[in-house]
């Protein structure tokens, strides 16, 4: 059993910053991938930022230069640093992880989501 617990969402003015956290706990052999997605009302969930266990990262074009994903592997935690926030960044942000619970067995897990609201 693996749980992803997200925190750090809230209300912020346009141009401001927030840091989201995603802490994984439970039966974890290794975390092979940790990502951040977001979903606005009436829209499909989209990938915002992705990270591999080796430190490679990828970003959606809409957030490049403004958002940074990082991982603390010792704490099984991922972060999303969001700067220069825009109203169009308003969405529920979800943590996603691909976790190996034992050798040769890995599964996809999702956090409950945290609301980010950016006012103009």
Secondary structure, 3 states (H helix, E strand, C coil): CEEEEEECCEEEECCCCEEEEEEEEECCCEEEEEEEEEECCCCCCEEEEEEECCCCEEECCCCCCCEEEEEEHHHCEEEEEECCCCHHHCEEEEEEEEEEEECCEEEEEECCCEEEEEEC
